[in-house]
Amino acid sequence: MRKEKKIKIFLGITYILIIISFLWVFFDKFSLNEFTSYEFIKNNIDYFNQLKNKNFLIISLLFFIFTVLWVLLLGFGSPILLLSGFIFGKWFGFIYAVLGLSLGATLLYIFANYFLKDLVEEKFSKKFSNLNEKFKKNEFIFFIIYRFVGGIPFQIQNILPVLFNVKLKNYFFGSVLGMTPQIFVGATLGAGINEIIQKNIEVPSLIDLLFSQEIYVPIIAFIILIIIGIIIKNIFYKN
């Protein structure tokens, strides 16, 4: 248990140091007023789009590595979905996000299996014991459903399969397939925000945003996914 606590402390300190370093470098270059200025954001989007187009492979690789490390250090999934679409557009953003998140989660799963197994069992085995039989029946199919339905914080969802000894190939490909719908919707929304900023010289009103096709279509799709997820959860998660 001491070893696990040391690992948790190490991960926490590493995560905090990375965030502090990023914020220090960022705010050394830009002020908070600049960052919250619509004109500043719009001008820098144009500059970044040009930079991205000239160095597409390098920036894509850096973003992919960042995504994997983000998940490995217990980062939330939602910012990556929006950011990927915002930077790379709907299709490339979706591909980078789904592969990066799935690979990062798989590496975290491997890490948790070797170093945090006892801790995960201690914290979650009783609460999620009802899922054990579900995984035994058809591990791959149920893992896809597990990923699609969600309802569990992303960080916990990534390490919880330690309880069920999910095979690595099932974990990775199940993550890719199960997370595809929500990642695609998130990337589409991120791409839509980018398009709106490029089209509008001034800040669009909230009404204009909500009635923009780039925004309301992915939001409606997201709501539909939530409803479908609830229905599937009620069917497959019953005791």
Helices and strands as residue ranges (DSSP letters): H 2-29, H 32-35, H 38-54, H 56-72, H 78-88, H 90-115, H 117-124, G 129-131, H 132-137, H 139-149, H 154-159, G 160-164, H 168-199, H 206-210, H 213-236
